Amino acid sequence: MTDRPPMDDIEPGIDFSIDRSNLYLEETFTDLKAGTVKRFTPVLPDGSLDKTRKPLFLGQTSLYTPHGPLPIQNAIPAKELSQAFKRFPETMHQAMEQLMEEADKMRQDKVSPIIQTPESRIIVP
């Protein structure tokens, strides 16, 4: 006997359909040090290359912090793999800067503890 719910109890609004017009073959390239470049090559539903679309590239790396690894990823604007490798450092720096800006903004939002509602003159700390 299993503890799984019957199929009738599964959420009906979830769509697990594969978009057959947007398929990619994923390949991973890494130096096992700085990071990873992934190439997403467009393919047709039969697995053959889709020459009407361009490949996509994604860079991934991790920063090691006292709280553990912090994953960073960003799209790399490139037409071919060698170009993606060349642009990897710049792209990861941009992703890190964006992450730092978002963290600063979150910190600033958290720092302002005074909230004043327009209907009241009471300041809530």
HELIX and SHEET records of a PDB file:
HELIX    1   1 MET A    7  ASP A    9  5                                   3    
HELIX    2   2 LEU A   81  VAL A  111  1                                  31    
SHEET    1   A 4 LEU A  23  THR A  30  0                                        
SHEET    2   A 4 THR A  36  VAL A  43 -1                                        
SHEET    3   A 4 LEU A  56  THR A  65 -1                                        
SHEET    4   A 4 GLY A  68  ILE A  76 -1                                        
SHEET    1   B 2 ILE A 115  GLN A 116  0                                        
SHEET    2   B 2 ILE A 123  VAL A 124 -1                                        
END                                                                             
